[in-house]
Amino acid sequence: MEEFYFTYSGNDPFLPAVVVYRQEENYYRASKYTFHHSGVKNSNILYSRHNYIERTGSGWSNLKSLGPMFDRKDLGIMVLSVSTNGTIVFDDYKTDDGIRISRIKDGKREEPKLLGKEINSGKLVAHPFIAPDESYIIWDSEREDGYGKSDIYISFQQQDGSWGSAINMGGKINSELVENGAKLTPDGKYLLFGRSEEKVKEDGSTYWETKDYWVDAKIIEKLRPQ
């Protein structure tokens, strides 16, 4: 809790910067970085949708590629989530074929692979989050067994390394509206997610209104198969 990072687009939403506040004695000093950033999992690594940087003794390294399989122009990542061991899960809005996973094996990153039908079923499968210890993946999709539109689901990793059947996270999280973007706070205490509703303006045009919610992360353990 000595550094706080967030993205800021300013007047140019296509060139966001990352702003960091660092604690110095009894106040915080702001600095600004100019790399694209979508999520933080390891305090010594910042990941973007296609690249990453590492903390060094003198600051942050130059931008590094996640590999040629992430440099493709036809890849449209919305959300990328990383476990403590460096396993990556991500969606792809350009292909809309589901969530992929990429592990590090023998020091090299594997080619991303589509997860099975346990996760990649229904419509609008997106916004994955992998637990730091890789014991579960949370995502959202629109399925027939849902509460309405897009719901949030969880799958627990089995003893053989496979992923269990999708479990709807229930009425305390899901509703007839659109729920998505669930993720755990770094301390593991709370699960954050968004709930969106389509609104109609006076001129008949529509827009989406999103509100952020949180629940106690103990809900995950209540859903974990015994």
N, C-alpha and C positions, 0 to 999 in steps of 0.2 A: 504493500500500500504506500510505497514511497514514490511511485510514478503512476501517472494516469494518462492514457492515450485515447484519443478520439479522432474521427475524421471530420473534416470541415471543407465544404466546397466553395465557400465565398461567393463570388460573382460568376464563377465558371464551374458548373456542376460536372463538366467532363474532365476536369483536372483537380480532383480532390487532394487535399494535403492531410497529413497526419500531424496533429498537435499533441505535444506531450507537456504535462506539468510535472516538474520534479521538486520534491521537497528539499529545501535548503534551510536548515535550522528551523525556524517557526513559520516559514511561508513557502509558497510554491512559485517557481519560476517557469515561464512558458518558453517552449522552443517549437520549431516547425520543420517538418520533413515533407518531402515531395514525392513519395511513392504511394501507389494505390494499396489500400489495406482493407481486408474484409474480416479478419478474425485473429484473435490472439489465443494461443493455448500454452505455449512454452514461454516463460518470461524472457528467455534469451533468444527467441526467434519470433519475428513478425511475418505472417503469411499474407500474401495477396491472392488474387484469383489465379495467378499464373507464376508468381515469383515469391521470393522470401529474402529476408535479410537476417543476419546473425549479430548478436551483441559481441563486441570485442573489448579488449582492455582499454581501447582509446575511443570507443563509441560504437557505431553501427557499421557493418560491412557494406560493400557495394551490393547492388541488386543481383541476386542469383536466380537462375532458372530452376523450376521444379523438374524440368526435363522436356524433351521435344514433344512428348505426348500432351503437355500442357500449353505449348506454344502455338498450337493450331488455331488458325483464324476462324474455323468453323466451330470452335468450342465456346459455348456461352454460359459460363458459370455464374450463378446468382449467389449461392452460398457454398462455402468451403469450410469444413470442420476438420480439426486435427487432434488426434489422441496424443497422449504423453510419449508414446513410442514412435510417433511420426506417421501413423496410418491416417490417410486422408479419405474422407467421403465428400462427394460433391454432386450437385445437380447440373443439368445442361438444358437451358431454355431453348436453344437452337434446334436440338434434336427431339426434346421432350420425350425421351425414351426411358427416363428413370434416373436412379441414383447409382453412381459408380464408387468403387473403393480401390485404393492404391496403397499397398503396404511396402515397407522397406525390408528386403530380404538379402542377406549377405552383403549389407552395406549399400545396396542399389535399390532405387525405387522401381517397383514393378509397374508394368503397363496397367492403367485403370481397367477394371472389369465391372460389368453390370452386376448388381446384386440380384438375387433370385426373386421369384414371384411373391415370396413372403413379404417383401418390401415393395417391389416394383409392380404393383397391381392398382387398378383404378385409374382415375384421371388426375392430372396436375400433381404428379408425384414430385415433391420438391422440398427445399429448405432442410437438409439433414443436419443432425447433430450427433456426433459419436462421443460416448462417455470417455473421460480421460483414461480409464483402464480398459476401454473397449468392451465392456460388459453389456452394453446396449446401444442401439441407434434409435433416435427419435426423428420423425419426419412428419409431413402432412400430405394428405391426398384426399380425393373425393371418391368414396366407396359406397356401395349399396347398403352396407351395414352401419353407415354413419348417422349422425344426428341431423344432418342437413346438407350443407355444402362441404367445403374442405374441413376435415377433422385432423387432429393430431394423434399419431399412432406411435407405438414403441415395440421394438423387437429385441429380445434378449439373446445374447450369444450362448449357444449350447456347449456342452462339454467337448463335443467333437469339432468345435470351431464353426459349425453352421449357425444360421440365424433362425430363431424360432418364429412361429406364426405371428402376424401382426396383431397387436392388442390395442383396441381403441381405448384412449386414456380416460374416457368416461365423461359424465355430465358435469363434473366439477370444472372441467376444462373446455369441453366441446359443447356447441349449441347449434341452432339452426343457421347461424351466421358462418363466416369464414374464419377459421382458426389456423394460424400458421406461425412459422419462424420460432419454434420453441428452442430454448437453450438453457443450460445450467449456469448459475453464477459460479465464478472461480472458486468460491469457498464450498461449493456443493450443497448449499443450504436451500436454495430457491430455484424454481423453474419459471422462467420468463416466457411469455408468448404474446402474440398479437391477435386481436379479434376485429375483423373488418366487416363493414356494412355498406352496401351501395345506397347512396342518397340521391334524391332528385332535386335539382334546382328549380327556381320559379320559371325559368325559360324552357324547362323540360329536359335539359341535359343532365347527365348523371356524373357522380364522382364517388370515390371510395373514402370512407372515414375509418381510420384505424385507431384503436385504443390498446394500450399495453396493460397486461395483467401479470400477476405472479401468484404462485401457490407454493406451499411447503414441499420441498423435494422428497419428503417421505412418501409422497404419493407413488413414486417410482418403486419403492420397496414393497408397497402394498400390492402392486401389479405384478411383481416378479414371481414367476412360477416357483412353487416350493418343491 
